[in-house]
């Protein structure tokens, strides 16, 4: 089944809503078994996680250390099996200090699932 533009955007919004709720099960439910995630860290290329097991482990660790994480969508668009999301990531650290960074995710969809999420940050 080919993903159309609206479906792709809906899938990414669902994934982001689950991320903001720290709901790893819901996040993983919209990814392929062989999904790939490239984190923004460490610079310059980030770390690559392949397959549901590695990607799930990353997100579980992320939420343990970033319980107040929130990704705000600035812009989201798609063409064919690709979606691009510009975002602001906001957090509050353990001392109550607020922070943010801006970036972009480039997604590749397979069917109606996320097969690849490549993340990049400004700065």
C-alpha positions in Angstrom: 0.0 0.0 0.0 1.5 3.4 -1.0 1.3 6.1 1.6 -0.4 9.3 0.5 0.5 12.8 1.7 -2.3 13.0 4.3 -1.7 9.6 5.7 2.1 10.3 6.1 1.4 13.5 7.9 -1.1 11.7 10.2 1.4 9.0 11.0 4.1 11.5 11.9 1.6 13.5 14.1 0.6 10.3 15.8 4.2 9.4 16.4 5.0 12.9 17.8 1.9 12.9 20.0 3.0 9.5 21.5 6.6 10.9 21.9 5.2 13.9 23.9 3.2 11.5 26.0 6.3 9.3 26.5 4.3 6.4 25.2 7.0 4.1 23.7 4.5 1.4 22.8 2.4 3.8 20.7 5.6 5.2 19.0 6.8 1.7 18.1 3.3 0.7 16.9 3.8 3.0 13.9 7.3 1.8 13.0 8.5 -1.1 10.8 10.3 -4.1 12.3 13.5 -2.9 10.5 13.0 0.8 11.4 16.1 3.0 11.6 16.6 6.1 13.8 19.5 8.4 13.6 19.9 10.5 16.7 21.4 14.0 16.7 24.1 13.1 19.1 27.0 12.6 19.3 28.1 15.3 16.8 28.8 15.4 14.0 26.9 12.4 12.6 24.8 11.1 15.5 24.2 7.5 16.5 22.3 5.1 14.4 19.8 2.6 15.9 18.5 -0.2 13.7 15.4 -2.4 14.3 12.6 -2.2 16.8 14.7 -3.6 19.7 17.5 -0.9 19.4 15.1 1.9 18.7 12.8 1.0 21.6 15.8 0.8 23.9 16.9 4.3 22.8 13.5 5.8 23.5 13.1 4.1 26.9 16.5 5.4 28.0 15.7 8.9 26.6 12.5 9.2 28.6 14.2 8.0 31.8 16.6 10.9 31.5 14.3 13.5 29.8 10.9 13.2 31.5 9.9 16.7 30.6 10.8 16.4 26.9 8.4 18.0 24.4 8.7 18.3 20.6 6.7 21.1 19.1 6.0 20.8 15.4 6.9 24.0 13.5 6.1 22.7 10.0 5.3 19.3 8.6 5.0 18.3 5.0 5.3 15.2 2.8 5.9 14.1 -0.7 5.6 10.4 -1.7 7.2 8.2 0.9 9.1 11.1 2.6 7.9 13.5 5.4 9.9 16.4 6.8 9.2 17.9 10.2 10.8 21.1 11.5 10.6 21.1 15.3 11.6 22.8 18.6 12.6 20.4 21.4 12.0 21.9 24.8 13.0 20.5 28.2 13.5 21.4 31.9 16.7 20.1 33.4 17.1 18.6 36.9 17.8 22.1 38.4 14.6 23.6 36.9 16.4 25.3 34.0 14.5 25.4 30.7 16.2 24.8 27.4 15.4 24.3 23.8 17.0 23.4 20.4 15.5 23.5 16.9 15.9 20.9 14.3 14.5 18.8 11.5 13.5 15.2 11.1 13.5 13.5 7.7 11.2 10.4 7.7 10.8 7.6 5.1 7.6 5.6 5.2 7.0 2.1 4.1 3.3 1.2 3.8 1.8 3.2 6.6 4.7 2.8 9.0 7.9 4.8 9.7 10.9 3.0 8.3 13.4 5.7 8.9 13.7 8.8 11.1 16.8 10.9 10.5 17.2 13.8 13.0 19.3 17.0 12.6 19.8 20.0 14.9 20.8 23.6 14.4 24.0 24.7 15.9 
